[in-house]
C-alpha cells in the first residue's frame, strides 16, 4: 500500500531532497505540522525536520529575502525557497592548498576549513550542485622538487597532498551537515571512492558535494588542469578559481599602487598576453568546452554566492569567449596591507 504523507509547510518531494540534513534539529520541529500514516513517510518527515544546517550557517551570507518561509499560511504547494535564482546549475570550485593554510604557513587552518564549509553550504541552499578540486601546495608542490627527486615522483607526492586536503575538507563539510563524497584519481578504497565519472554525476544529482583528490592521477599536470578536466567531464557550467587575491591584475598591486584589476578577459587575451590565470592546458580545456572561468577572492565572506548569483564580471575576473574589455572593465587595485604583501598579483601560484 502506498504510504501517504502530508506536510502543511513543505511538500514530500522537498522533504526527500538530499540537500537537507539527516540529523534533525529539534528546535526546527515547531515550524512543521505533519501527519504520517506509514513508517516510510515518518522517516521522510523525521529526516527533513532540519532544513539542514545549511540554513543555519548561511544566515550571515544570505540576505533576508533569501531565507526560507516556513509559515503554515496558505495551501501546501511548492514554496519559492530562494527568490534570487543561481546563475549556474553545476559548478566546479578550485581551492588552492595555499588558501587552506591561512596564516599558518603550512598544513590546514581549521578556521579556514570551517569558513569554506559555511560558504559551500550557503551555495547548496540555492540548489547549486558543487564539485571541488583542492590543491596540495600547503604540504608539497611537485614543481619545487629538489635535486635528486624526479619530477614524476615529486608530482606523485603532490597528488597525495591533495588527497589529505580533500579528506580535511570533507570532514569540515560534514561537520556542517553537508553530505560529501571524496573521489581520488589514485585508488585508495579504504578512505575514498575511486574516480568514476557517472558515479560523481550521480552524487551531484543527489545534492552531495563531490571533492576530487589526486589531481588527474598523472604527473606533469597541475591541479588547475585536473579541475578543468573534471569540470568538462561532469558538465559544469562554470569554473570558479578561489584564491587569496581579488582577481587578475595588469601588474603587481603590491609594487604598483595604480595596478588595475581585470574584470573581463577572453581566452585569447589570457593566452596571447601570457596572463597567469592558470596554466595553458587548463585554460585550453575550458575554452574548448566553453566553460567560463571566474577568479575571485575566497577569503571574503559571501563571495561564492555573489559569483553564483551575479552576472559575468560582477565579482573577481571572468574569462570567457567574448571577454573584450574597455576602460570600464578595470578596477583600481585596493591598497595592500602588510599582511597581503606576500600575495602574488595573479592567480597562477594560488
C-alpha positions in Angstrom: 0.0 0.0 0.0 1.3 3.4 -0.9 2.1 5.5 2.1 0.6 8.9 2.4 2.4 11.9 3.8 1.0 15.3 4.3 3.0 18.4 5.4 1.5 21.8 5.7 4.6 23.7 5.0 6.9 21.6 2.8 5.9 19.0 0.2 7.2 15.5 0.5 9.2 15.9 -2.7 11.2 18.6 -1.0 11.5 16.6 2.2 13.2 13.9 0.3 15.8 16.3 -1.0 19.3 15.2 -0.1 20.2 18.8 0.5 18.6 18.6 3.8 20.5 17.1 6.7 19.7 13.6 8.1 20.5 15.0 11.5 17.2 16.6 12.8 17.4 19.9 14.5 14.9 19.7 17.3 14.4 23.4 17.6 13.0 23.5 14.0 10.3 21.0 14.7 7.9 23.6 16.0 7.8 25.1 12.5 6.3 22.0 11.0 2.9 20.3 11.4 2.9 16.8 9.9 1.0 13.6 10.0 2.2 10.3 8.6 0.3 7.1 8.2 3.2 4.8 7.5 6.8 4.4 8.7 8.4 5.3 5.4 6.7 8.6 5.4 7.5 9.1 9.0 11.2 8.6 8.3 10.8 11.1 5.5 9.5 13.8 7.8 11.9 13.0 10.6 14.8 13.3 8.1 13.7 16.6 6.9 12.6 18.4 10.1 16.0 20.1 9.8 16.1 22.3 6.8 19.6 21.4 7.1 22.4 23.1 8.9 23.0 24.9 5.6 20.3 27.4 6.6 21.8 28.0 10.0 25.3 28.5 8.7 24.2 30.5 5.7 22.4 33.2 7.6 25.4 35.5 7.7 25.9 35.2 4.0 22.4 35.3 2.7 20.2 38.4 2.6 16.9 38.4 4.5 14.9 37.8 1.3 16.9 34.6 0.7 15.6 32.9 3.8 13.1 30.1 3.9 9.4 30.8 4.6 8.3 28.0 6.9 4.9 29.5 7.8 1.8 27.5 7.7 -0.2 30.1 5.9 -1.8 29.2 2.6 -2.1 25.9 0.7 0.6 23.2 0.8 2.3 23.9 -2.5 5.9 24.0 -3.7 7.4 27.1 -1.9 9.6 29.5 -3.6 12.6 29.0 -1.3 15.0 31.3 -2.9 13.7 34.2 -4.9 17.1 35.0 -6.3 17.9 32.1 -8.6 21.5 31.0 -9.1 23.0 31.7 -12.4 24.6 28.2 -12.7 23.2 24.7 -12.1 26.5 22.9 -11.6 29.9 24.4 -10.8 33.5 23.4 -10.3 35.2 25.1 -7.4 39.0 25.0 -7.4 40.6 25.8 -4.0 44.3 26.1 -3.7 46.3 24.4 -0.9 47.8 27.8 0.0 44.3 29.2 0.6 43.6 26.4 3.1 46.7 27.0 5.1 45.5 30.5 6.1 48.1 32.3 8.1 49.7 29.1 9.4 52.3 28.8 6.7 51.9 25.1 6.4 49.1 22.5 6.6 45.5 23.5 7.0 43.9 26.1 9.2 40.7 24.7 10.9 39.2 28.2 10.8 39.6 28.4 7.0 38.1 24.9 6.6 35.0 25.9 8.7 34.7 29.2 6.7 34.8 27.3 3.3 32.3 24.8 4.6 29.8 27.6 5.6 30.3 29.2 2.2 29.7 26.0 0.3 26.7 25.2 2.5 25.1 28.5 1.6 25.6 27.8 -2.1 23.9 24.4 -1.8 20.9 26.1 -0.2 20.4 27.8 -3.5 20.1 24.5 -5.3 23.6 24.6 -7.0 25.5 21.4 -7.4 29.1 21.8 -6.2 32.2 19.8 -7.2 35.5 20.8 -5.6 39.1 20.2 -6.6 41.8 21.0 -4.0 45.4 21.7 -4.5 48.3 20.4 -2.3 50.7 23.3 -2.2 50.2 23.8 1.5 52.0 20.5 2.0 54.1 19.8 -1.1 54.5 21.2 -4.6 55.9 18.9 -7.3 57.2 21.8 -9.3 59.5 22.7 -6.4 61.3 19.3 -6.3 64.8 19.3 -5.0 67.8 17.9 -6.9 67.8 14.2 -6.9 64.0 13.9 -6.7 62.5 13.2 -10.1 59.6 15.4 -11.2 57.3 12.4 -11.7 57.9 11.3 -8.2 57.5 14.8 -6.8 54.2 15.1 -8.6 53.0 11.9 -7.1 53.8 13.2 -3.7 51.9 16.4 -4.5 48.9 14.3 -5.6 48.9 12.6 -2.2 49.0 16.0 -0.6 45.8 16.9 -2.4 44.1 13.8 -1.0 45.0 14.9 2.5 43.3 18.3 1.8 40.3 16.6 0.3 39.7 14.5 3.4 40.2 17.5 5.7 37.7 19.5 3.7 35.2 16.6 3.7 35.4 16.4 7.5 34.7 20.2 7.7 31.8 20.0 5.3 30.2 17.0 7.0 30.6 18.6 10.4 28.5 21.5 8.9 25.8 19.0 7.8 26.8 18.8 4.2 26.8 15.3 2.7 30.1 14.9 1.0 32.0 12.3 -1.1 35.7 12.2 -1.9 36.8 10.6 -5.2 40.5 10.2 -5.9 42.3 9.6 -9.2 44.7 7.3 -7.4 42.8 4.4 -5.8 42.8 4.3 -2.0 39.5 2.5 -1.5 39.8 2.3 2.3 39.4 6.1 2.7 37.9 7.4 -0.6 36.0 6.3 -3.7 37.9 5.8 -6.9 37.0 8.4 -9.5 34.1 7.3 -11.7 32.5 10.0 -13.7 29.0 8.6 -13.8 29.1 8.0 -10.0 30.3 11.5 -9.4 27.5 12.9 -11.5 25.0 10.8 -9.6 26.3 12.1 -6.3 25.9 15.7 -7.6 22.4 15.0 -8.8 21.5 13.8 -5.3 22.8 17.1 -3.9 26.0 15.8 -2.4 29.3 17.7 -2.7 32.0 15.8 -4.5 35.6 16.5 -3.8 38.1 15.3 -6.3 41.6 14.5 -5.0 44.7 13.2 -6.6 44.8 15.6 -9.5 44.5 13.8 -12.8 46.4 10.8 -11.5 49.3 11.6 -13.8 52.4 13.6 -13.2 53.2 16.8 -15.1 49.6 18.1 -14.8 48.6 20.8 -12.4 45.5 20.7 -10.2 44.1 23.6 -12.3 44.2 21.2 -15.3 42.7 18.5 -13.1 39.9 20.9 -12.2 39.3 21.9 -15.8 39.2 18.3 -16.9 36.8 17.3 -14.2 34.6 20.3 -14.9 34.4 19.2 -18.6 33.7 15.6 -17.6 30.8 16.4 -15.2 29.3 19.1 -17.4 30.0 22.0 -15.1 28.5 25.4 -16.2 31.4 27.4 -14.7 34.9 27.1 -13.2 35.5 29.1 -10.1 39.1 29.5 -9.0 39.2 30.6 -5.4 42.4 32.3 -4.4 43.6 34.8 -1.9 43.6 37.7 -4.3 40.6 39.6 -5.9 41.3 38.5 -9.4 43.8 39.1 -12.2 45.7 42.4 -12.3 47.7 44.0 -15.1 50.7 44.3 -12.8 51.7 43.5 -9.2 49.4 45.7 -7.0 51.9 45.4 -4.1 54.5 47.1 -6.2 52.3 49.4 -8.3 49.6 51.3 -6.5 47.9 52.1 -9.8 47.5 48.5 -10.7 44.2 47.7 -12.3 42.0 44.6 -11.8 40.8 43.0 -15.0 37.0 42.4 -14.7 36.6 40.6 -18.0 39.1 38.8 -20.2 38.8 36.5 -23.2 40.5 33.1 -23.5 42.6 34.6 -26.3 43.8 37.5 -24.2 44.9 35.1 -21.5 46.9 33.0 -23.9 48.3 35.8 -26.1 49.2 38.2 -23.3 50.6 35.3 -21.2 48.4 36.2 -18.2 49.0 33.7 -15.4 45.3 32.9 -14.7 46.1 29.2 -14.9 48.3 27.0 -17.0 47.8 26.9 -20.7 46.4 23.3 -20.7 43.7 24.2 -18.2 42.6 27.4 -20.0 42.5 25.5 -23.3 40.3 22.8 -21.8 37.9 25.5 -20.6 38.0 27.3 -23.9 37.3 24.1 -25.9 34.4 23.2 -23.7 33.0 26.8 -23.4 33.4 26.8 -19.6 33.7 30.4 -18.2 36.4 30.9 -15.6 35.9 33.2 -12.6 38.9 34.1 -10.4 37.9 35.6 -7.1 38.9 36.1 -3.5 37.8 33.2 -1.3 38.6 35.0 2.0 35.8 37.5 1.7 32.5 36.2 3.1 29.7 35.7 0.6 32.0 35.9 -2.5 31.0 32.4 -3.7 27.3 33.3 -3.5 27.8 36.6 -5.3 29.7 34.8 -8.0 27.0 32.2 -8.5 24.0 34.6 -8.5 25.7 37.6 -10.2 26.4 38.2 -13.9 29.8 37.7 -15.5 32.1 40.4 -14.3 30.2 41.1 -11.1 33.0 39.7 -8.9 36.6 39.0 -9.5 37.9 38.3 -13.0 35.7 36.5 -15.6 37.4 34.7 -18.5 35.1 33.6 -21.4 34.9 33.6 -25.1 33.9 37.2 -25.7 35.6 39.0 -22.9 36.5 42.1 -24.8 37.0 44.8 -22.2 37.2 48.6 -22.2 38.3 51.1 -19.7 35.1 50.5 -17.7 36.1 46.9 -17.1 39.1 47.8 -14.9 39.0 48.5 -11.2 41.7 50.3 -9.3 43.7 48.0 -7.0 42.9 48.3 -3.3 45.7 49.4 -1.1 47.6 46.4 0.0 48.1 45.8 3.7 51.3 44.5 5.3 49.6 41.1 5.7 48.9 41.0 2.0 52.4 41.9 0.7 53.3 38.3 0.2 50.5 37.7 -2.3 51.2 37.4 -6.0 49.4 39.7 -8.4 48.0 36.8 -10.4 46.2 33.6 -9.6 48.7 31.1 -11.0 50.5 30.4 -7.8 47.3 30.1 -5.8 
